[in-house]
Amino acid sequence: MGGLGAIFYLKEHPKDIKGVVILGPFLGDDSIIDELDEAGGLYKWHPGDYDPEDQWQANICSFLKQ
């Protein structure tokens, strides 16, 4: 399974997974990557308000930040 698919599965079924190692997953297009980079990385990034259904990239990054 690809890294992005693994993240989606983990997000929806966390009790099914004991652990995960993700090497270089696709997290989205250049706009979200630039946003993360400008913030100084995922842990310093703050997503602000977004529609989780429409903005899956911010949704996935927000989930990973947790």
N, C-alpha and C positions, 0 to 999 in steps of 0.2 A: 504494500500500500504506500502511496506517496505521502510525503510529510504533511501536506495540506489536508488530505483525506484522513490521516491519522489524528490530526488536531480536531477536525470536525467530529470524528467518532468519539474521541476523548471528551469533547465538550458535551455531547449528547448522552454518552453512556459512561460516566466517570467510575461507576461501581464495577464495570467490566474490566477495568484496566488497573494493573498493579503498578505499572511504571511505563515510561515512554522515553525513548531517545530519538530526537529529531535532528537530523543533520541537514542544514540548508533548505528548510521548507520554503515553498513559494508562499509569501504572505500577502502578496498583492502587487499592484502596478507601481510605477515609479512615484506616484504622488504620495502613497502611504509610506514608502521607504524613505523618501525625502523628508516627510514629516517626522518620522522616527529619528532620522539622522540629525535633523535640526534641533530636536529636543535633547539630543545627547544620548539616545538609546531608548530602548523599550521601557526601562524602569523609570526614566525621567519624563517620559511622554505622558500627556494627559489628553484623553480623547475628546473631552467636551461632550456636548449633546450630539447624538447621532441616532439614526433609525437602524436598529440591529437587523431588520429584515432587508433593508435597502443597501446598507453600508456594511457588507460582510467583512471587508478588510479591517475596518475599525473594530468590529465585533470580535473577530479572531484575535487581533492584537490586544484588545482589552482583556479578553479571556486569558491569554498567555501572560499578561502583566500580573494577573492575580496569582 
